[in-house]
Every structure is written in structure tokens, then in C-alpha cells.
Amino acid sequence: MQDVMAKIAERVAGVSSMEVPPKSFQEMKGEILEYEPERLTARFPVQTRYRNPFGFMQGGFVVAAVDNAIGLLSLLEAEPSVTTQLNTTYIRPIGPKVEAIVIEARVVAKTRGHLYMEAEVTALDKLCVRCFATFAIVDP
């Protein structure tokens, strides 16, 4: 959804060091599926290099995908911010047959200095991971 990236680029235009889309989002081949205020859905392919010796997606790569999705949503919903806390619960592994994960990120609450978000990761229509995150709004 190029219009979402354009909206993000417009919001961060005054911050010279910000790149839209972020290189990490591009590297993970992320794709925005849907955006509405306070909610963003993104898809990330499970690349071979993200898998452990058993063929499961490694947890760190799952969290990197989540951080990319909630990071984009944070840019749409608040001034530039940084992740200060990201709590993750792994519910089921993302197995060898999974080609892509879908992340739904939501804003839970917003204050002057913080943004609170949650995200769910699904694969093959099953909930695999839940994350809760806190972002500190910064002065770029």
C-alpha cells in the first residue's frame, strides 16, 4: 500500500535521518495489507535464512517483523518514537510449511510521551505470537 508509505513519508519529512520505507522493512520483504486509524496489518514472508535447523522461524526474526509492523503504525499515529519495551509470548511455532506470517498491530493507548501497542502474529490462520510494546515519543 504505497499510499500508507507516502503518508508516513509526509509525517516524517522534517526528520532528515528517517528513511521510508525503513531498510529493515524492505530487507524482510514486508508488505502492508491494510491500514486504518490505530490498526495496521502487514505480511512478511518466512525466508529460509530465518529458519532454525528444525525449519521453524526463529523467534528473533518474528520479533523483528513485529517491531517493523508496530514501528510503521507508530509513525502513523504519533510523533517519532522508539521502542522501549517489547514483551513477547510465543504460543505455537511457525513451522516449516509456513510461507508467510501476518501481523496485526493495534494502538492500545496514547499519552503525551508514550504509545502503547499490541500485535498478534498468525500463520496459516492460527495465532502464533502475541506482543505488547511501549514506545517513547522522542524529539528527533
N, CA, C and O atoms as CSV, one atom per row, in Angstrom:
chain,resi,resn,atom,element,x,y,z
A,1,MET,N,N,0.844,-1.187,0.000
A,1,MET,CA,C,0.000,0.000,0.000
A,1,MET,C,C,0.886,1.246,0.000
A,1,MET,O,O,1.276,1.768,1.044
A,2,GLN,N,N,1.179,1.687,-1.200
A,2,GLN,CA,C,2.071,2.823,-1.368
A,2,GLN,C,C,1.531,4.082,-0.700
A,2,GLN,O,O,2.309,4.905,-0.219
A,3,ASP,N,N,0.198,4.246,-0.663
A,3,ASP,CA,C,-0.373,5.442,-0.052
A,3,ASP,C,C,-0.053,5.513,1.434
A,3,ASP,O,O,0.092,6.609,1.976
A,4,VAL,N,N,0.059,4.370,2.106
A,4,VAL,CA,C,0.412,4.356,3.532
A,4,VAL,C,C,1.862,4.796,3.695
A,4,VAL,O,O,2.172,5.597,4.577
A,5,MET,N,N,2.747,4.278,2.853
A,5,MET,CA,C,4.156,4.695,2.925
A,5,MET,C,C,4.294,6.179,2.603
A,5,MET,O,O,5.112,6.870,3.210
A,6,ALA,N,N,3.510,6.669,1.664
A,6,ALA,CA,C,3.542,8.094,1.326
A,6,ALA,C,C,3.086,8.927,2.519
A,6,ALA,O,O,3.651,9.985,2.796
A,7,LYS,N,N,2.066,8.449,3.222
A,7,LYS,CA,C,1.577,9.162,4.407
A,7,LYS,C,C,2.654,9.199,5.491
A,7,LYS,O,O,2.853,10.225,6.141
A,8,ILE,N,N,3.342,8.081,5.682
A,8,ILE,CA,C,4.433,8.036,6.668
A,8,ILE,C,C,5.536,9.002,6.246
A,8,ILE,O,O,6.031,9.776,7.065
A,9,ALA,N,N,5.922,8.960,4.973
A,9,ALA,CA,C,6.978,9.852,4.468
A,9,ALA,C,C,6.618,11.316,4.697
A,9,ALA,O,O,7.476,12.125,5.051
A,10,GLU,N,N,5.366,11.648,4.496
A,10,GLU,CA,C,4.899,13.028,4.713
A,10,GLU,C,C,5.010,13.414,6.189
A,10,GLU,O,O,5.416,14.528,6.519
A,11,ARG,N,N,4.644,12.473,7.079
A,11,ARG,CA,C,4.687,12.760,8.519
A,11,ARG,C,C,6.112,12.961,9.035
A,11,ARG,O,O,6.325,13.730,9.972
A,12,VAL,N,N,7.087,12.278,8.434
A,12,VAL,CA,C,8.463,12.358,8.935
A,12,VAL,C,C,9.364,13.198,8.034
A,12,VAL,O,O,10.588,13.148,8.159
A,13,ALA,N,N,8.768,13.964,7.132
A,13,ALA,CA,C,9.537,14.736,6.154
A,13,ALA,C,C,10.582,15.646,6.796
A,13,ALA,O,O,11.640,15.858,6.204
A,14,GLY,N,N,10.328,16.178,7.960
A,14,GLY,CA,C,11.266,17.087,8.609
A,14,GLY,C,C,12.396,16.389,9.345
A,14,GLY,O,O,13.300,17.047,9.859
A,15,VAL,N,N,12.355,15.079,9.400
A,15,VAL,CA,C,13.384,14.319,10.109
A,15,VAL,C,C,14.328,13.735,9.059
A,15,VAL,O,O,14.016,12.730,8.420
A,16,SER,N,N,15.476,14.372,8.893
A,16,SER,CA,C,16.363,14.025,7.782
A,16,SER,C,C,16.911,12.608,7.844
A,16,SER,O,O,17.217,12.035,6.799
A,17,SER,N,N,17.044,12.030,9.010
A,17,SER,CA,C,17.666,10.709,9.121
A,17,SER,C,C,16.681,9.559,8.889
A,17,SER,O,O,17.098,8.402,8.854
A,18,MET,N,N,15.401,9.846,8.733
A,18,MET,CA,C,14.416,8.778,8.568
A,18,MET,C,C,14.247,8.409,7.105
A,18,MET,O,O,14.134,9.272,6.235
A,19,GLU,N,N,14.233,7.093,6.852
A,19,GLU,CA,C,14.003,6.574,5.516
A,19,GLU,C,C,12.668,5.837,5.488
A,19,GLU,O,O,12.352,5.061,6.390
A,20,VAL,N,N,11.898,6.091,4.444
A,20,VAL,CA,C,10.601,5.432,4.305
A,20,VAL,C,C,10.527,4.815,2.915
A,20,VAL,O,O,10.731,5.515,1.924
A,21,PRO,N,N,10.240,3.517,2.821
A,21,PRO,CA,C,10.096,2.590,3.940
A,21,PRO,C,C,11.450,2.293,4.583
A,21,PRO,O,O,12.490,2.396,3.933
A,22,PRO,N,N,11.428,1.926,5.864
A,22,PRO,CA,C,12.689,1.620,6.553
A,22,PRO,C,C,13.417,0.459,5.865
A,22,PRO,O,O,12.788,-0.451,5.325
A,23,LYS,N,N,14.745,0.508,5.896
A,23,LYS,CA,C,15.540,-0.552,5.265
A,23,LYS,C,C,15.222,-1.925,5.855
A,23,LYS,O,O,15.201,-2.920,5.131
A,24,SER,N,N,14.977,-1.983,7.159
A,24,SER,CA,C,14.679,-3.279,7.787
A,24,SER,C,C,13.366,-3.857,7.251
A,24,SER,O,O,13.255,-5.068,7.060
A,25,PHE,N,N,12.380,-3.002,7.010
A,25,PHE,CA,C,11.104,-3.452,6.441
A,25,PHE,C,C,11.326,-3.992,5.030
A,25,PHE,O,O,10.765,-5.020,4.652
A,26,GLN,N,N,12.145,-3.289,4.263
A,26,GLN,CA,C,12.464,-3.735,2.908
A,26,GLN,C,C,13.247,-5.049,2.930
A,26,GLN,O,O,12.956,-5.966,2.161
A,27,GLU,N,N,14.236,-5.132,3.813
A,27,GLU,CA,C,15.065,-6.333,3.917
A,27,GLU,C,C,14.227,-7.565,4.245
A,27,GLU,O,O,14.491,-8.658,3.744
A,28,MET,N,N,13.213,-7.379,5.091
A,28,MET,CA,C,12.360,-8.507,5.469
A,28,MET,C,C,11.234,-8.716,4.457
A,28,MET,O,O,10.387,-9.592,4.634
A,29,LYS,N,N,11.229,-7.913,3.401
A,29,LYS,CA,C,10.236,-8.007,2.325
A,29,LYS,C,C,8.803,-7.843,2.847
A,29,LYS,O,O,7.875,-8.524,2.411
A,30,GLY,N,N,8.662,-6.903,3.807
A,30,GLY,CA,C,7.351,-6.633,4.376
A,30,GLY,C,C,6.399,-6.015,3.379
A,30,GLY,O,O,6.807,-5.342,2.432
A,31,GLU,N,N,5.126,-6.257,3.611
A,31,GLU,CA,C,4.072,-5.725,2.746
A,31,GLU,C,C,2.903,-5.289,3.628
A,31,GLU,O,O,2.399,-6.078,4.428
A,32,ILE,N,N,2.479,-4.057,3.487
A,32,ILE,CA,C,1.313,-3.591,4.231
A,32,ILE,C,C,0.069,-4.096,3.516
A,32,ILE,O,O,-0.122,-3.854,2.324
A,33,LEU,N,N,-0.770,-4.799,4.260
A,33,LEU,CA,C,-2.006,-5.328,3.688
A,33,LEU,C,C,-3.182,-4.389,3.900
A,33,LEU,O,O,-4.046,-4.245,3.035
A,34,GLU,N,N,-3.200,-3.750,5.075
A,34,GLU,CA,C,-4.345,-2.903,5.413
A,34,GLU,C,C,-3.938,-1.894,6.473
A,34,GLU,O,O,-3.124,-2.186,7.349
A,35,TYR,N,N,-4.511,-0.710,6.380
A,35,TYR,CA,C,-4.312,0.303,7.414
A,35,TYR,C,C,-5.619,1.045,7.636
A,35,TYR,O,O,-6.310,1.425,6.691
A,36,GLU,N,N,-5.934,1.237,8.885
A,36,GLU,CA,C,-6.996,2.149,9.301
A,36,GLU,C,C,-6.491,2.773,10.589
A,36,GLU,O,O,-5.602,2.209,11.227
A,37,PRO,N,N,-7.023,3.908,10.991
A,37,PRO,CA,C,-6.505,4.544,12.194
A,37,PRO,C,C,-6.391,3.557,13.365
A,37,PRO,O,O,-7.330,2.839,13.709
A,38,GLU,N,N,-5.196,3.561,13.951
A,38,GLU,CA,C,-4.851,2.751,15.122
A,38,GLU,C,C,-4.750,1.250,14.847
A,38,GLU,O,O,-4.708,0.455,15.787
A,39,ARG,N,N,-4.709,0.846,13.560
A,39,ARG,CA,C,-4.564,-0.582,13.238
A,39,ARG,C,C,-3.870,-0.742,11.891
A,39,ARG,O,O,-4.224,-0.085,10.911
A,40,LEU,N,N,-2.873,-1.629,11.860
A,40,LEU,CA,C,-2.148,-1.908,10.638
A,40,LEU,C,C,-1.935,-3.419,10.537
A,40,LEU,O,O,-1.608,-4.073,11.528
A,41,THR,N,N,-2.122,-3.963,9.348
A,41,THR,CA,C,-1.879,-5.378,9.102
A,41,THR,C,C,-0.784,-5.479,8.048
A,41,THR,O,O,-0.845,-4.829,7.005
A,42,ALA,N,N,0.222,-6.308,8.337
A,42,ALA,CA,C,1.346,-6.486,7.425
A,42,ALA,C,C,1.651,-7.969,7.254
A,42,ALA,O,O,1.331,-8.794,8.109
A,43,ARG,N,N,2.271,-8.277,6.135
A,43,ARG,CA,C,2.655,-9.650,5.812
A,43,ARG,C,C,4.159,-9.690,5.607
A,43,ARG,O,O,4.737,-8.793,4.993
A,44,PHE,N,N,4.793,-10.746,6.131
A,44,PHE,CA,C,6.226,-10.954,5.955
A,44,PHE,C,C,6.461,-12.390,5.512
A,44,PHE,O,O,5.991,-13.319,6.170
A,45,PRO,N,N,7.176,-12.593,4.411
A,45,PRO,CA,C,7.497,-13.967,4.023
A,45,PRO,C,C,8.485,-14.569,5.019
A,45,PRO,O,O,9.325,-13.863,5.577
A,46,VAL,N,N,8.378,-15.862,5.234
A,46,VAL,CA,C,9.315,-16.564,6.115
A,46,VAL,C,C,10.461,-17.045,5.226
A,46,VAL,O,O,10.381,-18.100,4.596
A,47,GLN,N,N,11.504,-16.262,5.193
A,47,GLN,CA,C,12.642,-16.590,4.347
A,47,GLN,C,C,13.438,-17.758,4.938
A,47,GLN,O,O,13.474,-17.941,6.155
A,48,THR,N,N,14.065,-18.534,4.079
A,48,THR,CA,C,14.838,-19.703,4.507
A,48,THR,C,C,15.866,-19.325,5.562
A,48,THR,O,O,16.061,-20.067,6.524
A,49,ARG,N,N,16.517,-18.199,5.399
A,49,ARG,CA,C,17.562,-17.798,6.346
A,49,ARG,C,C,17.017,-17.423,7.722
A,49,ARG,O,O,17.794,-17.240,8.658
A,50,TYR,N,N,15.693,-17.304,7.861
A,50,TYR,CA,C,15.085,-17.002,9.160
A,50,TYR,C,C,14.736,-18.269,9.944
A,50,TYR,O,O,14.226,-18.189,11.061
A,51,ARG,N,N,15.006,-19.413,9.370
A,51,ARG,CA,C,14.597,-20.683,9.987
A,51,ARG,C,C,15.744,-21.305,10.776
A,51,ARG,O,O,16.914,-21.174,10.416
A,52,ASN,N,N,15.377,-21.992,11.870
A,52,ASN,CA,C,16.373,-22.723,12.649
A,52,ASN,C,C,16.616,-24.095,12.005
A,52,ASN,O,O,15.995,-24.399,10.987
A,53,PRO,N,N,17.489,-24.918,12.559
A,53,PRO,CA,C,17.778,-26.218,11.938
A,53,PRO,C,C,16.559,-27.141,11.813
A,53,PRO,O,O,16.579,-28.069,11.005
A,54,PHE,N,N,15.512,-26.909,12.586
A,54,PHE,CA,C,14.296,-27.721,12.507
A,54,PHE,C,C,13.307,-27.188,11.463
A,54,PHE,O,O,12.285,-27.818,11.192
A,55,GLY,N,N,13.616,-26.035,10.886
A,55,GLY,CA,C,12.742,-25.441,9.888
A,55,GLY,C,C,11.760,-24.430,10.443
A,55,GLY,O,O,10.972,-23.855,9.691
A,56,PHE,N,N,11.794,-24.200,11.765
A,56,PHE,CA,C,10.898,-23.222,12.379
A,56,PHE,C,C,11.490,-21.818,12.263
A,56,PHE,O,O,12.710,-21.652,12.265
A,57,MET,N,N,10.629,-20.818,12.162
A,57,MET,CA,C,11.103,-19.435,12.127
A,57,MET,C,C,11.648,-19.084,13.506
A,57,MET,O,O,10.969,-19.272,14.515
A,58,GLN,N,N,12.872,-18.574,13.546
A,58,GLN,CA,C,13.489,-18.220,14.817
A,58,GLN,C,C,12.763,-17.036,15.453
A,58,GLN,O,O,12.336,-16.106,14.768
A,59,GLY,N,N,12.636,-17.094,16.765
A,59,GLY,CA,C,11.884,-16.084,17.498
A,59,GLY,C,C,12.369,-14.667,17.299
A,59,GLY,O,O,11.558,-13.742,17.253
A,60,GLY,N,N,13.663,-14.472,17.180
A,60,GLY,CA,C,14.202,-13.125,16.976
A,60,GLY,C,C,13.746,-12.508,15.663
A,60,GLY,O,O,13.529,-11.299,15.582
A,61,PHE,N,N,13.602,-13.334,14.639
A,61,PHE,CA,C,13.123,-12.825,13.360
A,61,PHE,C,C,11.625,-12.506,13.431
A,61,PHE,O,O,11.153,-11.564,12.795
A,62,VAL,N,N,10.898,-13.289,14.202
A,62,VAL,CA,C,9.469,-12.997,14.397
A,62,VAL,C,C,9.330,-11.627,15.061
A,62,VAL,O,O,8.530,-10.795,14.632
A,63,VAL,N,N,10.115,-11.406,16.110
A,63,VAL,CA,C,10.038,-10.134,16.835
A,63,VAL,C,C,10.504,-8.979,15.947
A,63,VAL,O,O,9.960,-7.878,16.036
A,64,ALA,N,N,11.497,-9.211,15.098
A,64,ALA,CA,C,11.935,-8.157,14.169
A,64,ALA,C,C,10.797,-7.769,13.226
A,64,ALA,O,O,10.601,-6.588,12.940
A,65,ALA,N,N,10.050,-8.759,12.747
A,65,ALA,CA,C,8.902,-8.465,11.881
A,65,ALA,C,C,7.842,-7.675,12.649
A,65,ALA,O,O,7.275,-6.715,12.125
A,66,VAL,N,N,7.580,-8.082,13.890
A,66,VAL,CA,C,6.608,-7.358,14.723
A,66,VAL,C,C,7.071,-5.919,14.926
A,66,VAL,O,O,6.281,-4.986,14.778
A,67,ASP,N,N,8.343,-5.734,15.262
A,67,ASP,CA,C,8.859,-4.387,15.506
A,67,ASP,C,C,8.743,-3.525,14.254
A,67,ASP,O,O,8.483,-2.326,14.351
A,68,ASN,N,N,8.932,-4.117,13.091
A,68,ASN,CA,C,8.741,-3.381,11.839
A,68,ASN,C,C,7.288,-2.949,11.662
A,68,ASN,O,O,7.020,-1.811,11.278
A,69,ALA,N,N,6.357,-3.848,11.940
A,69,ALA,CA,C,4.931,-3.526,11.770
A,69,ALA,C,C,4.468,-2.475,12.770
A,69,ALA,O,O,3.824,-1.497,12.391
A,70,ILE,N,N,4.793,-2.671,14.045
A,70,ILE,CA,C,4.336,-1.691,15.034
A,70,ILE,C,C,5.091,-0.376,14.899
A,70,ILE,O,O,4.566,0.684,15.242
A,71,GLY,N,N,6.325,-0.444,14.399
A,71,GLY,CA,C,7.082,0.780,14.169
A,71,GLY,C,C,6.429,1.645,13.103
A,71,GLY,O,O,6.337,2.863,13.257
A,72,LEU,N,N,5.976,1.017,12.022
A,72,LEU,CA,C,5.273,1.780,10.983
A,72,LEU,C,C,3.982,2.378,11.530
A,72,LEU,O,O,3.662,3.537,11.267
A,73,LEU,N,N,3.243,1.573,12.294
A,73,LEU,CA,C,1.998,2.088,12.870
A,73,LEU,C,C,2.281,3.254,13.811
A,73,LEU,O,O,1.526,4.226,13.841
A,74,SER,N,N,3.357,3.161,14.573
A,74,SER,CA,C,3.689,4.258,15.491
A,74,SER,C,C,3.950,5.550,14.723
A,74,SER,O,O,3.592,6.629,15.195
A,75,LEU,N,N,4.571,5.455,13.547
A,75,LEU,CA,C,4.827,6.654,12.742
A,75,LEU,C,C,3.547,7.262,12.189
A,75,LEU,O,O,3.487,8.464,11.926
A,76,LEU,N,N,2.531,6.440,12.014
A,76,LEU,CA,C,1.244,6.932,11.529
A,76,LEU,C,C,0.398,7.546,12.642
A,76,LEU,O,O,-0.474,8.374,12.380
A,77,GLU,N,N,0.656,7.140,13.878
A,77,GLU,CA,C,-0.222,7.510,14.988
A,77,GLU,C,C,0.356,8.538,15.958
A,77,GLU,O,O,-0.380,9.108,16.764
A,78,ALA,N,N,1.664,8.778,15.888
A,78,ALA,CA,C,2.280,9.689,16.857
A,78,ALA,C,C,3.524,10.323,16.240
A,78,ALA,O,O,3.919,10.002,15.120
A,79,GLU,N,N,4.119,11.219,16.994
A,79,GLU,CA,C,5.396,11.787,16.586
A,79,GLU,C,C,6.437,10.662,16.612
A,79,GLU,O,O,6.177,9.606,17.188
A,80,PRO,N,N,7.611,10.866,15.999
A,80,PRO,CA,C,8.632,9.812,16.008
A,80,PRO,C,C,8.877,9.272,17.421
A,80,PRO,O,O,8.909,10.015,18.402
A,81,SER,N,N,9.044,7.966,17.480
A,81,SER,CA,C,9.202,7.303,18.770
A,81,SER,C,C,10.149,6.123,18.642
A,81,SER,O,O,10.488,5.698,17.538
A,82,VAL,N,N,10.569,5.601,19.779
A,82,VAL,CA,C,11.440,4.424,19.818
A,82,VAL,C,C,10.819,3.374,20.728
A,82,VAL,O,O,10.135,3.700,21.698
A,83,THR,N,N,11.065,2.123,20.403
A,83,THR,CA,C,10.577,1.023,21.223
A,83,THR,C,C,11.381,0.992,22.513
A,83,THR,O,O,12.610,0.935,22.475
A,84,THR,N,N,10.705,1.030,23.651
A,84,THR,CA,C,11.402,0.930,24.935
A,84,THR,C,C,11.143,-0.411,25.617
A,84,THR,O,O,11.875,-0.809,26.523
A,85,GLN,N,N,10.112,-1.090,25.179
A,85,GLN,CA,C,9.763,-2.374,25.777
A,85,GLN,C,C,8.981,-3.183,24.737
A,85,GLN,O,O,8.087,-2.660,24.071
A,86,LEU,N,N,9.330,-4.450,24.612
A,86,LEU,CA,C,8.618,-5.326,23.688
A,86,LEU,C,C,8.538,-6.705,24.326
A,86,LEU,O,O,9.495,-7.478,24.295
A,87,ASN,N,N,7.393,-6.993,24.897
A,87,ASN,CA,C,7.181,-8.268,25.582
A,87,ASN,C,C,6.503,-9.245,24.633
A,87,ASN,O,O,5.514,-8.915,23.978
A,88,THR,N,N,7.050,-10.447,24.572
A,88,THR,CA,C,6.608,-11.419,23.576
A,88,THR,C,C,6.209,-12.730,24.229
A,88,THR,O,O,6.908,-13.241,25.104
A,89,THR,N,N,5.083,-13.267,23.796
A,89,THR,CA,C,4.640,-14.601,24.220
A,89,THR,C,C,4.512,-15.458,22.977
A,89,THR,O,O,3.730,-15.163,22.073
A,90,TYR,N,N,5.300,-16.533,22.949
A,90,TYR,CA,C,5.247,-17.478,21.836
A,90,TYR,C,C,4.205,-18.540,22.173
A,90,TYR,O,O,4.324,-19.231,23.185
A,91,ILE,N,N,3.202,-18.668,21.342
A,91,ILE,CA,C,2.087,-19.585,21.595
A,91,ILE,C,C,2.286,-20.902,20.858
A,91,ILE,O,O,2.067,-21.976,21.418
A,92,ARG,N,N,2.698,-20.815,19.614
A,92,ARG,CA,C,2.993,-22.033,18.833
A,92,ARG,C,C,4.084,-21.674,17.831
A,92,ARG,O,O,4.200,-20.519,17.422
A,93,PRO,N,N,4.885,-22.665,17.436
A,93,PRO,CA,C,5.971,-22.378,16.490
A,93,PRO,C,C,5.436,-22.067,15.092
A,93,PRO,O,O,4.344,-22.485,14.706
A,94,ILE,N,N,6.238,-21.330,14.366
A,94,ILE,CA,C,5.937,-21.027,12.975
A,94,ILE,C,C,6.723,-22.060,12.172
A,94,ILE,O,O,7.925,-21.917,11.945
A,95,GLY,N,N,6.017,-23.092,11.752
A,95,GLY,CA,C,6.626,-24.309,11.237
A,95,GLY,C,C,7.143,-24.263,9.814
A,95,GLY,O,O,7.014,-23.259,9.114
A,96,PRO,N,N,7.732,-25.375,9.404
A,96,PRO,CA,C,8.377,-25.479,8.096
A,96,PRO,C,C,7.439,-25.264,6.902
A,96,PRO,O,O,7.901,-24.883,5.826
A,97,LYS,N,N,6.158,-25.497,7.066
A,97,LYS,CA,C,5.206,-25.347,5.953
A,97,LYS,C,C,4.708,-23.910,5.788
A,97,LYS,O,O,4.029,-23.595,4.811
A,98,VAL,N,N,5.044,-23.047,6.737
A,98,VAL,CA,C,4.569,-21.664,6.704
A,98,VAL,C,C,5.421,-20.841,5.736
A,98,VAL,O,O,6.644,-20.782,5.864
A,99,GLU,N,N,4.767,-20.218,4.782
A,99,GLU,CA,C,5.463,-19.388,3.802
A,99,GLU,C,C,5.476,-17.915,4.189
A,99,GLU,O,O,6.358,-17.168,3.765
A,100,ALA,N,N,4.479,-17.485,5.010
A,100,ALA,CA,C,4.401,-16.077,5.400
A,100,ALA,C,C,3.666,-15.958,6.729
A,100,ALA,O,O,2.826,-16.786,7.079
A,101,ILE,N,N,4.010,-14.901,7.454
A,101,ILE,CA,C,3.280,-14.573,8.680
A,101,ILE,C,C,2.519,-13.277,8.443
A,101,ILE,O,O,2.921,-12.443,7.631
A,102,VAL,N,N,1.417,-13.123,9.162
A,102,VAL,CA,C,0.612,-11.904,9.100
A,102,VAL,C,C,0.608,-11.293,10.490
A,102,VAL,O,O,0.376,-11.985,11.481
A,103,ILE,N,N,0.861,-10.015,10.556
A,103,ILE,CA,C,0.914,-9.306,11.836
A,103,ILE,C,C,-0.164,-8.242,11.847
A,103,ILE,O,O,-0.236,-7.402,10.950
A,104,GLU,N,N,-0.998,-8.286,12.870
A,104,GLU,CA,C,-1.977,-7.220,13.078
A,104,GLU,C,C,-1.527,-6.431,14.293
A,104,GLU,O,O,-1.475,-6.956,15.406
A,105,ALA,N,N,-1.203,-5.165,14.072
A,105,ALA,CA,C,-0.739,-4.274,15.130
A,105,ALA,C,C,-1.840,-3.282,15.461
A,105,ALA,O,O,-2.526,-2.775,14.573
A,106,ARG,N,N,-2.002,-3.008,16.766
A,106,ARG,CA,C,-3.046,-2.087,17.216
A,106,ARG,C,C,-2.509,-1.145,18.287
A,106,ARG,O,O,-1.674,-1.526,19.108
A,107,VAL,N,N,-2.998,0.078,18.265
A,107,VAL,CA,C,-2.705,1.033,19.336
A,107,VAL,C,C,-3.664,0.737,20.476
A,107,VAL,O,O,-4.877,0.678,20.277
A,108,VAL,N,N,-3.122,0.552,21.666
A,108,VAL,CA,C,-3.933,0.294,22.855
A,108,VAL,C,C,-4.221,1.609,23.581
A,108,VAL,O,O,-5.343,1.842,24.030
A,109,ALA,N,N,-3.201,2.467,23.692
A,109,ALA,CA,C,-3.360,3.752,24.384
A,109,ALA,C,C,-2.265,4.699,23.917
A,109,ALA,O,O,-1.206,4.275,23.454
A,110,LYS,N,N,-2.546,5.989,24.051
A,110,LYS,CA,C,-1.608,7.025,23.655
A,110,LYS,C,C,-1.611,8.102,24.732
A,110,LYS,O,O,-2.671,8.555,25.164
A,111,THR,N,N,-0.416,8.512,25.165
A,111,THR,CA,C,-0.289,9.643,26.078
A,111,THR,C,C,0.622,10.669,25.407
A,111,THR,O,O,1.066,10.473,24.276
A,112,ARG,N,N,0.894,11.762,26.113
A,112,ARG,CA,C,1.777,12.775,25.536
A,112,ARG,C,C,3.168,12.232,25.245
A,112,ARG,O,O,3.800,12.629,24.267
A,113,GLY,N,N,3.645,11.327,26.090
A,113,GLY,CA,C,5.018,10.853,25.945
A,113,GLY,C,C,5.184,9.409,25.520
A,113,GLY,O,O,6.296,8.975,25.219
A,114,HIS,N,N,4.077,8.648,25.490
A,114,HIS,CA,C,4.199,7.220,25.179
A,114,HIS,C,C,3.072,6.722,24.285
A,114,HIS,O,O,1.988,7.301,24.209
A,115,LEU,N,N,3.378,5.635,23.623
A,115,LEU,CA,C,2.416,4.933,22.788
A,115,LEU,C,C,2.458,3.474,23.226
A,115,LEU,O,O,3.533,2.883,23.330
A,116,TYR,N,N,1.296,2.899,23.480
A,116,TYR,CA,C,1.203,1.502,23.929
A,116,TYR,C,C,0.510,0.711,22.830
A,116,TYR,O,O,-0.565,1.075,22.354
A,117,MET,N,N,1.165,-0.394,22.436
A,117,MET,CA,C,0.658,-1.146,21.300
A,117,MET,C,C,0.667,-2.643,21.591
A,117,MET,O,O,1.369,-3.121,22.481
A,118,GLU,N,N,-0.129,-3.361,20.819
A,118,GLU,CA,C,-0.112,-4.815,20.879
A,118,GLU,C,C,-0.116,-5.342,19.453
A,118,GLU,O,O,-0.548,-4.659,18.524
A,119,ALA,N,N,0.370,-6.565,19.296
A,119,ALA,CA,C,0.395,-7.183,17.971
A,119,ALA,C,C,0.164,-8.675,18.108
A,119,ALA,O,O,0.571,-9.303,19.086
A,120,GLU,N,N,-0.495,-9.223,17.108
A,120,GLU,CA,C,-0.694,-10.671,17.031
A,120,GLU,C,C,-0.096,-11.151,15.723
A,120,GLU,O,O,-0.275,-10.537,14.672
A,121,VAL,N,N,0.620,-12.264,15.814
A,121,VAL,CA,C,1.225,-12.882,14.644
A,121,VAL,C,C,0.467,-14.168,14.353
A,121,VAL,O,O,0.324,-15.027,15.223
A,122,THR,N,N,-0.017,-14.293,13.125
A,122,THR,CA,C,-0.705,-15.516,12.728
A,122,THR,C,C,0.039,-16.148,11.547
A,122,THR,O,O,0.688,-15.473,10.748
A,123,ALA,N,N,-0.088,-17.466,11.481
A,123,ALA,CA,C,0.453,-18.228,10.358
A,123,ALA,C,C,-0.552,-19.326,10.057
A,123,ALA,O,O,-0.996,-20.036,10.958
A,124,LEU,N,N,-0.902,-19.460,8.807
A,124,LEU,CA,C,-1.907,-20.442,8.402
A,124,LEU,C,C,-3.181,-20.289,9.233
A,124,LEU,O,O,-3.796,-21.274,9.642
A,125,ASP,N,N,-3.566,-19.026,9.474
A,125,ASP,CA,C,-4.774,-18.653,10.216
A,125,ASP,C,C,-4.775,-19.100,11.684
A,125,ASP,O,O,-5.839,-19.208,12.293
A,126,LYS,N,N,-3.604,-19.357,12.251
A,126,LYS,CA,C,-3.510,-19.722,13.668
A,126,LYS,C,C,-2.657,-18.699,14.397
A,126,LYS,O,O,-1.629,-18.254,13.886
A,127,LEU,N,N,-3.096,-18.327,15.607
A,127,LEU,CA,C,-2.338,-17.393,16.425
A,127,LEU,C,C,-1.050,-18.062,16.894
A,127,LEU,O,O,-1.079,-19.144,17.480
A,128,CYS,N,N,0.079,-17.409,16.631
A,128,CYS,CA,C,1.382,-17.969,16.990
A,128,CYS,C,C,2.107,-17.152,18.060
A,128,CYS,O,O,2.783,-17.712,18.922
A,129,VAL,N,N,1.963,-15.833,18.001
A,129,VAL,CA,C,2.724,-14.948,18.894
A,129,VAL,C,C,1.864,-13.744,19.250
A,129,VAL,O,O,1.106,-13.235,18.424
A,130,ARG,N,N,2.000,-13.292,20.516
A,130,ARG,CA,C,1.381,-12.028,20.952
A,130,ARG,C,C,2.473,-11.158,21.537
A,130,ARG,O,O,3.342,-11.637,22.265
A,131,CYS,N,N,2.423,-9.881,21.216
A,131,CYS,CA,C,3.409,-8.923,21.719
A,131,CYS,C,C,2.705,-7.694,22.276
A,131,CYS,O,O,1.658,-7.270,21.787
A,132,PHE,N,N,3.315,-7.143,23.310
A,132,PHE,CA,C,2.878,-5.869,23.878
A,132,PHE,C,C,4.093,-4.951,23.880
A,132,PHE,O,O,5.176,-5.351,24.307
A,133,ALA,N,N,3.916,-3.725,23.407
A,133,ALA,CA,C,5.055,-2.823,23.265
A,133,ALA,C,C,4.755,-1.450,23.824
A,133,ALA,O,O,3.615,-0.987,23.819
A,134,THR,N,N,5.816,-0.805,24.310
A,134,THR,CA,C,5.769,0.578,24.744
A,134,THR,C,C,6.753,1.366,23.896
A,134,THR,O,O,7.896,0.950,23.705
A,135,PHE,N,N,6.306,2.497,23.394
A,135,PHE,CA,C,7.156,3.387,22.620
A,135,PHE,C,C,7.269,4.708,23.371
A,135,PHE,O,O,6.278,5.208,23.902
A,136,ALA,N,N,8.469,5.272,23.418
A,136,ALA,CA,C,8.676,6.607,23.969
A,136,ALA,C,C,8.738,7.576,22.794
A,136,ALA,O,O,9.511,7.381,21.856
A,137,ILE,N,N,7.923,8.611,22.856
A,137,ILE,CA,C,7.935,9.634,21.808
A,137,ILE,C,C,9.164,10.499,22.030
A,137,ILE,O,O,9.406,10.984,23.135
A,138,VAL,N,N,9.950,10.691,20.950
A,138,VAL,CA,C,11.227,11.387,21.066
A,138,VAL,C,C,11.218,12.656,20.241
A,138,VAL,O,O,10.383,12.839,19.355
A,139,ASP,N,N,12.163,13.530,20.550
A,139,ASP,CA,C,12.363,14.744,19.782
A,139,ASP,C,C,13.488,14.449,18.793
A,139,ASP,O,O,14.657,14.409,19.176
A,140,PRO,N,N,13.144,14.244,17.537
A,140,PRO,CA,C,14.170,13.840,16.559
A,140,PRO,C,C,15.167,14.950,16.326
A,140,PRO,O,O,16.098,14.788,15.537
